[in-house]
Amino acid sequence: MTPIGKSGCLFSCRQSLDDGDRSSLARLVICLLAVLLAAVMVFSLTAGASDVGPGTLVSAWFGSGGISVRDDIILHSIRLPRVVLGALVGAGLAVSGAVMQGLFRNPLADPGIIGVSSGAGLGAAGVIVLGGALPASFAAVAGIYLLPLAAFGGALAVTWLLYRIGTRSGQTSIATMLLAGIAIAALSGACIGLLVFVADDQQLRDLNFWGLGSLAGANWDKVLSAGPVIATVLVAMPLLGKGLNGLFMGEAVAGHMGINVQRLKRIAVVSVSAATGASVAVSGGIGFVGIVVPHLLRLVIGPDNRYLLPASALLGGSMLVLADTVSRIIVAPAELPIGILTALAGAPFFLWVLLGRKGLNAQ
């Protein structure tokens, strides 16, 4: 076995569990998570300061009665795009975390912790502040996809750089990767600080959005700009499950199993960068979703990525939609930035993982 450390051994050790029992449980959990996501989305649509209850929702969707213009605007122009965007972003971040953990063969990998989200934020901030200097023809062609494309480019650059720094002789060092991620995140933060220094008032308001993360600005334009990217990645990523399972035993073993390791890594890197970049472009920096969700599921259904990836998408979407709903109602009529809630829940969980409870020993 490739010597990847105690934390990396988590995957290979649990792989020895009864796959048949775990597969049956995993399929059941996926079905339950699909129901949970639907229930959370309905709850989010009907919860809030405005009086739009379940009856109004049924009337609006099934035509069993008329609804006011005000309620129609609240449901279809404010809450529905927010719920859809929250589900997509949560799913994209959770699956990205699961893929990175499989790619690096370590349970501590996460787009936010290792700086990928910071790189995406830098790309988006660059477009916000410096976008006016771009050729008008290019901006017109890119349209609403300009911001997600910039965030994707930043995330892709950071992910590629991290993999090159952390991997030597086919082995990935989690310590090197985490330290490099901290350095890259600090550098990205410094560059964003420079952009803040030269930004005007409107650009400052837009840049402030990245600080804590929020879905408050959700609309159908943002859904249309980031949604196709995230949805495409969500469909493609589960196809990586078998290959990521092979990487548990190391790249050499995976190659002998017939897995094209280099192609797998390229697809995984591009997929994570696309999902993270598009998510950050429309929601700002929302951390810890990518590390909390896969861990919770791994404790229940095991490490088989064929089931872990789709389950992560469903639970990630549910958790972010629920967190956004809480952020809307906990201090109503004001809104608490969703990044605060995810950090309050995710940071203690990360420390729990780092301290090695229940065998999740980090090196």
C-alpha positions, 0 to 999 in steps of 0.5 A, a space after each residue: 500500500 502506498 504510505 499515505 499516513 494514518 489519516 489516509 489509511 482511514 479509507 483503506 481500512 474502512 474499505 475492508 468492511 462488508 461492501 454488500 451491507 454498506 451498499 444496501 445501507 448507502 442506497 437507502 440513505 441516498 433515497 432518504 436524503 432525496 426526501 430530506 432535500 425536497 422537504 427542506 426546500 419546501 420548508 425554506 420556501 414557506 419560512 420567513 418574515 413574509 406570510 407565505 405558508 404551505 397553502 399559498 405554495 400549493 395554490 401557486 404550484 397546482 392552481 388550486 386557488 389564486 394568490 396575490 401578486 405580492 405572494 407570487 413575487 415572494 415565491 417565484 422571484 425571491 425565495 425559489 431562486 434562492 432555494 434552488 441556488 442554495 441547493 446547487 451551491 451546497 451540493 457542489 461544495 460538498 461533492 467537491 470536498 468528497 472528490 478532493 478527499 479521494 484525490 488526495 487520499 486524506 480526509 482533511 482535504 477541502 476546497 475552503 481549507 486548502 485555499 481553492 475557495 480563496 483562489 476562486 474569490 480572487 478571480 471573482 474579485 478581479 472581475 468586479 474591480 478590474 472588469 471595466 478594463 476588459 474589452 467590451 466585445 469580450 465582456 459582451 460575449 461572456 455575459 453573465 458567465 464572466 464572473 463564474 468563469 473568472 472564479 473557475 480560473 482562480 480555483 483551477 489555478 490554485 488546485 493545480 498548484 496545490 497538487 503540484 506542490 503536495 505530490 512528490 513521487 506519486 505520494 501526496 503529503 497532507 502537511 505540505 498541501 495544508 501549509 501550501 493552502 494556507 500560504 496561497 489563501 494568505 496571498 489571495 487575501 492580500 491580493 483581494 486587499 489590494 483590490 479593495 484599496 483601489 475599488 470604488 464605493 459600488 465595488 466595495 459593496 460587491 466585494 464585501 459580499 465575499 467576506 462572509 458568504 450569503 445567498 441574499 442576492 440570489 436571482 434567476 440570473 445567478 441561477 442561470 450563470 452558475 447553475 449549468 456549471 454546477 449541475 454538469 459537474 454534479 452529473 459528471 462527478 459520480 462517474 469518478 467514483 470507481 476511479 477514486 476508489 482505486 486511488 485508495 490503494 495508491 496510484 501504482 495499484 490503481 494503474 494496475 487495475 486499469 485506471 487511467 490515473 492521470 486522466 482521472 486526476 485532470 478530470 477531478 481537478 477541473 470538476 472541483 475547480 468548476 464547481 467551487 468557482 461557480 459556487 463562490 461566484 454566486 454565494 461568496 466564501 462559504 466554508 466547511 461544507 466540503 469537509 463536514 458533509 463527506 465525513 458525516 456520510 462516511 461514518 454511516 455509509 462508508 468510503 465507497 465513492 460510488 455512493 458517497 458522491 451522490 449522497 454528499 450532493 444531496 446532504 450538502 444541498 439540504 444543509 446549505 438550504 437549511 442554514 440559509 433558512 436559519 440565517 433568514 429567520 434567526 435575526 429577522 427582519 435582518 439576515 445573518 451571513 450564512 458563512 457565519 453559521 457554517 463556520 460555527 458548525 464546521 470549525 468545531 467539527 474540523 477540530 474534532 476530526 483533527 484530534 482523531 476521535 473515532 479513528 479519524 487520526 490526522 497526521 
